[in-house]
Amino acid sequence: MKNLIFASTGEKPELVFRDALNNDVEITKHADKVLVYDQPLPSSGMLLWSDLRDWYAEVHEVDGTEGSKMLYRRLRQSVISANSPGEYAIFQGYYDRFTKLLGERLPALIPQAYLHYAPYTRRERGDEKFLARQRMDFLLMLEQGVRIVIEIDGRHHYAVKDQSAPERYIANAQLYAEMATEDRRLRLMGYEVYRFGGYEFRDVDLSGKPQVGPEAQRRVAEFFDRLFARHGIR
């Protein structure tokens, strides 16, 4: 793995390949809106929180404790900027629960990670075909090359606004088909894909100080408990 681009907080970055053979890229615009982890993965294939923390601390010339706090705030900023109750509940619930339970063995839950990169916006592309999912809501990189993709599906994933009543949405077969096609492609590439519906996070309130209700907390804890049991993480 090279050039893990993640934690987007705004405009899409613009990239150039400095060495296409080695996949060396440079961000030429909006570099301040993403983080780029360019270190080799451990031989286990697992990317731990401690790996990200040590890298971030070195980049900012601070100690590990301060680096951990700074990195967490930066990732949280990315999640909040998505304005998704589900994404916030998963991020907050994961780190609140498992930081203490797993300590230095904690896999990094990576928000807003670029899976592949198409250099133009949808408007600029017009009718040209595009890659359905450029960014993942969350990515986990576990041992033996296991890659976990977690997606939270709001209404915009499968429906469009009713032009006659903008507060209503109408199911859209094309959007759903694009999502299903992309899921198949990811699974055939070896990714595990887990999807949540936005409706599952009705007790999350992002107005003012974000609050995650008990049902969302339970749902997130149960999911990761079972996921980690499946992959032998303890």
C-alpha positions as CSV (number, residue, x, y, z in Angstrom):
1,M,0.0,0.0,0.0
2,K,1.2,3.5,-0.8
3,N,-0.5,6.9,-0.4
4,L,-3.5,6.2,1.9
5,I,-5.5,9.4,1.4
6,F,-8.1,10.0,4.0
7,A,-9.8,12.3,6.5
8,S,-11.2,14.6,3.9
9,T,-12.7,17.9,5.3
10,G,-13.7,19.8,2.2
11,E,-12.7,20.2,-1.5
12,K,-11.5,17.2,-3.4
13,P,-7.7,17.1,-3.7
14,E,-6.0,17.4,-7.0
15,L,-3.2,14.9,-7.7
16,V,-0.4,14.4,-10.1
17,F,1.7,11.3,-10.6
18,R,5.4,12.1,-10.0
19,D,6.3,8.4,-10.7
20,A,3.5,6.4,-12.2
21,L,5.4,3.1,-12.1
22,N,5.8,3.4,-8.4
23,N,2.5,5.1,-7.8
24,D,4.1,8.1,-6.3
25,V,1.7,11.0,-6.2
26,E,1.7,14.6,-5.1
27,I,-1.3,16.7,-4.1
28,T,-1.1,20.0,-5.9
29,K,-4.4,21.5,-4.7
30,H,-6.4,21.3,-1.4
31,A,-3.6,19.3,0.3
32,D,-4.7,20.8,3.6
33,K,-8.1,19.1,3.2
34,V,-6.8,15.5,3.5
35,L,-4.2,13.5,5.3
36,V,-1.8,11.3,3.3
37,Y,-0.2,8.3,5.1
38,D,2.8,7.2,3.0
39,Q,4.5,4.8,5.3
40,P,4.9,1.0,4.5
41,L,2.4,-1.3,6.2
42,P,3.7,-3.7,8.9
43,S,4.4,-7.2,7.6
44,S,1.1,-8.3,9.4
45,G,-0.9,-6.1,7.0
46,M,-2.7,-4.5,9.9
47,L,-2.7,-0.7,10.3
48,L,-2.9,0.1,14.0
49,W,-3.9,3.4,15.7
50,S,-0.3,3.4,17.1
51,D,1.1,3.4,13.6
52,L,-1.0,6.4,12.6
53,R,-0.3,8.1,15.9
54,D,3.5,7.8,15.6
55,W,3.5,9.0,12.0
56,Y,1.3,12.0,12.9
57,A,3.4,12.9,15.9
58,E,6.6,12.7,13.8
59,V,5.1,14.9,11.1
60,H,4.1,17.5,13.7
61,E,7.2,17.1,15.9
62,V,5.3,16.3,19.0
63,D,5.3,13.4,21.4
64,G,3.1,10.4,21.1
65,T,0.5,11.5,23.7
66,E,0.0,14.9,22.0
67,G,0.1,13.3,18.6
68,S,-2.7,11.0,19.6
69,K,-4.9,13.9,20.7
70,M,-4.1,15.9,17.6
71,L,-4.8,13.0,15.3
72,Y,-8.1,12.1,17.0
73,R,-9.3,15.7,16.7
74,R,-8.4,15.9,13.1
75,L,-10.2,12.6,12.3
76,R,-13.2,13.7,14.3
77,Q,-13.3,17.0,12.3
78,S,-13.5,14.9,9.1
79,V,-16.3,12.9,10.4
80,I,-18.3,15.9,11.7
81,S,-17.8,17.7,8.3
82,A,-19.7,14.8,6.6
83,N,-22.8,15.8,8.7
84,S,-23.9,12.1,9.0
85,P,-25.4,10.9,12.3
86,G,-24.4,7.3,11.4
87,E,-20.7,8.2,10.6
88,Y,-20.4,10.1,13.9
89,A,-22.0,7.3,15.9
90,I,-19.6,4.7,14.5
91,F,-16.5,6.9,14.9
92,Q,-17.3,8.0,18.4
93,G,-18.6,4.6,19.5
94,Y,-15.5,2.8,18.1
95,Y,-12.9,4.9,19.7
96,D,-14.8,5.3,23.0
97,R,-15.2,1.6,23.4
98,F,-12.1,0.0,22.0
99,T,-9.3,2.4,22.8
100,K,-9.3,1.2,26.4
101,L,-10.1,-2.4,25.6
102,L,-7.4,-2.9,23.0
103,G,-4.8,-0.3,23.8
104,E,-1.8,-0.6,21.5
105,R,-3.5,-3.4,19.6
106,L,-6.3,-1.1,18.4
107,P,-6.8,-1.2,14.6
108,A,-7.1,2.3,13.1
109,L,-10.7,3.1,12.0
110,I,-9.9,5.4,9.0
111,P,-12.7,7.9,8.0
112,Q,-13.2,9.2,4.5
113,A,-10.6,7.1,2.8
114,Y,-10.1,7.4,-1.0
115,L,-10.6,4.0,-2.6
116,H,-9.8,5.2,-6.1
117,Y,-9.5,8.6,-7.7
118,A,-11.3,10.2,-10.6
119,P,-9.9,13.6,-11.2
120,Y,-13.1,15.5,-12.2
121,T,-16.3,16.2,-10.3
122,R,-19.6,14.7,-11.5
123,R,-20.7,18.0,-13.0
124,E,-17.4,18.3,-14.9
125,R,-17.7,14.8,-16.3
126,G,-21.2,15.4,-17.7
127,D,-22.6,12.1,-19.0
128,E,-19.3,10.3,-18.9
129,K,-19.2,7.2,-16.8
130,F,-17.6,7.6,-13.4
131,L,-16.4,5.4,-10.5
132,A,-19.4,5.0,-8.2
133,R,-17.5,5.1,-5.0
134,Q,-14.4,7.2,-4.7
135,R,-14.4,7.5,-1.0
136,M,-15.3,5.0,1.7
137,D,-17.0,6.2,4.9
138,F,-14.6,4.0,6.9
139,L,-11.8,1.6,6.3
140,L,-10.1,-1.0,8.6
141,M,-6.9,-2.7,7.5
142,L,-6.5,-6.0,9.4
143,E,-4.0,-8.9,9.4
144,Q,-3.4,-11.0,6.3
145,G,-4.6,-8.3,4.0
146,V,-8.2,-8.2,5.3
147,R,-9.8,-4.9,4.3
148,I,-13.1,-3.9,5.9
149,V,-15.2,-1.2,4.3
150,I,-18.0,0.3,6.3
151,E,-20.7,2.4,4.6
152,I,-23.6,4.4,6.1
153,D,-26.4,4.8,3.5
154,G,-28.5,7.9,3.8
155,R,-31.4,8.5,1.5
156,H,-29.2,10.0,-1.2
157,H,-27.7,6.5,-1.7
158,Y,-30.9,5.1,-3.1
159,A,-33.4,7.9,-3.6
160,V,-33.8,11.4,-5.1
161,K,-35.7,14.4,-3.9
162,D,-39.3,14.8,-5.1
163,Q,-39.2,18.0,-7.1
164,S,-42.8,18.8,-6.2
165,A,-42.2,18.2,-2.5
166,P,-38.5,18.6,-1.6
167,E,-38.9,17.2,1.9
168,R,-39.9,13.9,0.3
169,Y,-37.6,11.3,-1.5
170,I,-38.4,8.9,-4.3
171,A,-36.7,5.6,-4.6
172,N,-34.3,5.6,-7.6
173,A,-33.4,2.3,-9.3
174,Q,-30.3,3.6,-11.0
175,L,-28.7,4.8,-7.8
176,Y,-29.4,1.5,-6.1
177,A,-28.0,-0.4,-9.0
178,E,-24.8,1.7,-9.0
179,M,-24.4,0.9,-5.3
180,A,-25.0,-2.8,-5.8
181,T,-22.6,-3.0,-8.7
182,E,-19.8,-1.3,-6.8
183,D,-20.4,-3.6,-3.8
184,R,-20.0,-6.6,-6.0
185,R,-16.8,-5.2,-7.5
186,L,-15.3,-4.5,-4.1
187,R,-16.2,-8.0,-2.8
188,L,-14.6,-9.6,-5.8
189,M,-11.4,-7.5,-5.1
190,G,-11.4,-9.1,-1.6
191,Y,-12.9,-6.4,0.5
192,E,-15.5,-7.1,3.2
193,V,-18.3,-4.6,2.9
194,Y,-20.7,-3.8,5.7
195,R,-23.6,-1.3,5.3
196,F,-25.7,0.5,7.8
197,G,-28.9,2.4,7.0
198,G,-29.2,5.9,8.2
199,Y,-32.5,5.0,9.8
200,E,-30.6,2.9,12.4
201,F,-29.2,6.1,13.9
202,R,-32.4,8.0,14.7
203,D,-31.3,8.8,18.3
204,V,-28.1,10.6,17.2
205,D,-28.3,14.4,17.3
206,L,-25.7,16.5,15.6
207,S,-27.2,19.9,16.3
208,G,-25.2,21.8,18.9
209,K,-22.9,19.4,20.8
210,P,-23.2,16.0,19.1
211,Q,-25.1,13.4,21.2
212,V,-25.2,9.6,20.5
213,G,-28.2,7.9,22.0
214,P,-28.3,4.4,23.7
215,E,-29.7,2.5,20.7
216,A,-27.0,3.8,18.4
217,Q,-24.3,3.1,21.0
218,R,-25.6,-0.5,21.4
219,R,-25.7,-1.1,17.7
220,V,-22.2,0.1,17.1
221,A,-20.7,-1.8,20.0
222,E,-22.5,-5.0,19.0
223,F,-21.3,-4.7,15.4
224,F,-17.6,-4.2,16.3
225,D,-17.7,-6.9,19.0
226,R,-18.9,-9.4,16.5
227,L,-16.6,-8.2,13.7
228,F,-13.5,-8.5,16.0
229,A,-14.6,-11.9,17.3
230,R,-14.8,-13.0,13.6
231,H,-11.3,-11.9,12.9
232,G,-9.7,-12.9,16.2
233,I,-9.0,-9.4,17.5
234,R,-8.9,-9.2,21.2
